[in-house]
Amino acid sequence: MRSHIRNHGYTLVELLVTIGVIGILAAIASPMYGNQMDASKLVKTRKHFDDATRVAEQEFVKAHQVEGLGQPSSLPTTAAEWIRRFDSGGSAVAPDGGAAFITNATGDSITGAIGVNWDATNETLTLARPTYVDVAGVSVEITSEGLTTLP
């Protein structure tokens, strides 16, 4: 009598085909994943910028109302104080790490941090969204007169 020995497992060809298919899928998915990550980072930077702009405009309106009642101005007096108003919990993080808001006039194109510059003499706040993830940066100047987009 003849006994049949059954081998359980995969042949070398089956394993190579499987590895090839996985490699092709990875090659297709990798650029798509990178593009999705870049889009996510850009959305986060824009959100920080838009939120800070909205908060700053509200602060100027509130200060104008307070001053109209004969009270002293409630505007922050330094860029660091403005940053605390934008990120009261201190937990906002830039898309590529680090603080979401920094005290300079241009922002940080490496991390996507928003630049905050306060001119106390003219009571002018400048917010700068840096050039980040291949999208041009933009700066706005906010005063008691309103918001101006800078060239």
Secondary structure, DSSP 8 states (H G I E B T S, - for coil): --------S--HHHHHHHHHHHHHHHHHHHHHHHHHHHHHHHHHHHHHHHHHHHHHHHHHHHHHHHHHTT----S-SSHHHHHHHHTTTS--B-TTSSBSEESSSS-BTTTTBEEEEEETTTTEEEEEE--BTTB--EEEEEETTEEEEE-
